[in-house]
């Protein structure tokens, strides 16, 4: 049911934004690395994609889903 999926994912995003916490040291390291590799300013938005085959099953390829 696409409507249920859309609403559930919207709720999940809202919850993650309200209550999600990422370690400040990790964020600083990511910003530094992104700037070094991409030459991007610290406030530039970037997107990450997994390339792990650990997300895959024989009948389903889930790598990169977000």
C-alpha positions in Angstrom: 0.0 0.0 0.0 1.8 3.1 -1.2 -0.1 5.5 0.9 0.7 3.6 4.1 4.4 3.4 3.1 4.5 7.2 2.3 2.9 8.1 5.6 5.0 5.7 7.6 8.2 6.9 6.1 7.2 10.6 6.6 6.6 9.7 10.3 10.0 8.0 10.5 11.8 11.0 9.0 10.0 13.4 11.4 11.0 11.2 14.4 14.6 10.9 13.2 14.9 14.7 12.8 13.3 15.3 16.2 15.2 12.7 18.3 18.1 11.5 16.2 21.6 12.3 17.6 24.9 12.0 15.9 28.2 12.3 17.8 29.7 15.8 17.3 33.2 14.3 16.7 31.8 12.1 14.0 30.1 15.0 12.3 33.3 17.1 12.5 35.3 14.2 10.9 32.7 13.8 8.1 32.7 17.6 7.3 36.5 17.6 7.2 36.6 14.6 4.9 33.8 15.8 2.6 35.6 19.2 2.3 38.9 17.4 1.5 37.5 15.0 -1.1 34.8 17.1 -2.7 36.1 20.6 -2.0 32.6 21.3 -0.6 32.0 24.0 2.0 31.0 22.8 5.5 27.3 23.5 5.0 27.0 21.9 1.6 24.5 19.1 1.4 25.7 15.8 0.1 24.1 12.4 -0.3 25.6 9.1 0.7 24.9 5.8 -1.1 25.7 2.4 0.3 27.5 0.1 -2.1 27.5 -2.9 0.3 26.2 -6.2 -1.0 25.3 -7.1 2.6 22.0 -5.3 1.9 21.2 -7.7 -0.9 19.3 -11.0 -0.8 18.9 -13.5 -3.7 15.4 -12.1 -4.4 16.0 -8.4 -3.4 18.7 -5.8 -4.1 18.4 -3.2 -1.3 21.8 -1.4 -1.7 21.3 2.3 -1.8 17.7 2.4 -0.7 16.9 5.4 1.5 
